[in-house]
């Protein structure tokens, strides 16, 4: 039990097989060690064990908030979904914003743990700290927007007012390994296949009804000092300043032109480092500016919605019309994100702005990860070019008409190509001898930052605990934006240490659970004040950083026990110096490749790991006392290199 501020000290344990719901408090020591949300979620996942089948009933799916979720804290509308990923086989946590995290806290719960598997489709209804399991047979098969509308009518509440719906679509129901969970207003827990795990348990949705019972800080004076300081730096930042900063005005897609200009935008399945290089080499009419945040803001933006307690309002709601196969289609969706636009646009060989908007909308409706879908499209296009899909179906570069239809076929597994691509990059590569066409790390495909240009992203992708990811360690903050200070994006030295620092910092914010975008302005000082003020537990900067390090090491330890080590901390060969498949960068990134071995050595030394494994001494130093230990000592030598 914990009496610290910010917690409800109530977690629902749902046994779907028996249909039972029980409740428990949060162990005070666990709250201090792992904070909440991501950190506590991984601790709860450990109880299910690292060896479970991700799509089996033994796997656990945790919906977790943190001590700052749903409070006055700036950008505190997040919720973490934590599970073992069916895409990667690693631990994964996937977060979304909006209001569902805040409403879960306001309803009287810190989290929900889903165990087992229901015999029939169900949804969970949450109100006043109680969870009720309800029949969802009539909802099964519905796309996410249809399910949200139906539940809004069925439950006595108003979606977006006092009601939040987190639901899967056909993608989750059909076990697409990168299916996501959609919140109202197109917020997604997108990466890692959390939707597939939810679907494997026959859970269609989690519906939360609540008032606005916002947790009060245990130490109001300290909290208010932290809040005012945080608001001050957010308002002063060129990135986050409300209605003025780039993120606020243009959303995440403010980065499209920036990465293009520095030749760091993976294009045509990362054969090129910009659309400009693609155009110059092949004479293709592509231009990243057409799908940039500036272009979207000028032409199709209709609203700037926001999440709980967020003054930045980075979400960009768009509306446009697309003619698809002779049919005029209205597109109205939120939001036109940078990662989605990259994957479904330049990386798939085109820059058609409005067609990308329709594709994002279709991904949201079907309930599949936009980043993974776009990467799978690009992989299939490159495989088609090389004749590796002749026995299934080929798809041409930039064929937007086929891409739009294929999204539904992936979610429903309704065509041979859709069914194949639904399995994710690693399984497609195994089936078709196409590993050289994959942009995946540990089975998860890269986001929109080219590691030949931003070397920090190279080691961040390689060592991410959930597969290729920019949000485990957002090194572009330093490499592009100069936050907290500017570093040379092409220099590899120091990137191992920089990445570890960012990983630990983001583990803290994910465990609070607050939006990572605050890190464009806030730092550890603001984190300490807000956390200490809310919980009433005084911590130092070093103690908070150690908690972030503990969470990251706990995740790595989970992965080690699931069979992952240094061999899996790899990058696609086209990015790596000395690899036979290497494709050097172009333009401003001319000739650049990732010095992966050097960065890994520096990173492991910073972490104190042995061949990518957390040694037992490290577990002991960090007070991680779950699981059997790795049996690896810090004194062990690295395995000899192959001759």
Secondary structure by P-SEA (a helix, b strand, c coil): cccccccccbbbbbcccccbbbbbbccaaaaaacccaaaaaaaaaaaaccccccccccbbbbbccccccccccccccbbbbbccccccccbbbbbbbccaaaaaaaacccbbbbcbbbcccbbbbbcccbbbbbbccccccccaaaaaaaaaaaccccccccbbbbbcccccccccccbbbbccccccccccaaaaaaaaacccbbbbbbccbbbbbccaaaaaaaaaaaaaaaaaccccccccccccccccccaaaaaaaaccccccccccccaaaaaaacccccccccccaaaaaaccccccccccccccccccccccccccccbbbbbbcccccaaaaaaaccccccccaaaaaaaaaaaaaacccaaaaaaaaaaaaaaaaaccccccccccccaaaaaaaaaaaaaacccaaaaaaccccaaaaaacccccccccccccccccccccccaaaaaaaaaccccccccccccccccccccccccccccccaaaaaaaaaaaaaaaaaaacccccccccccaaaaaaaaaaaacccccaaaaaaaaaaaaaaaaaaaaaacccccccccccccccccccbbbbcccccccccaaaaaaaaaaaaaccccccccaaaaaaaccccccccccccccccccccc
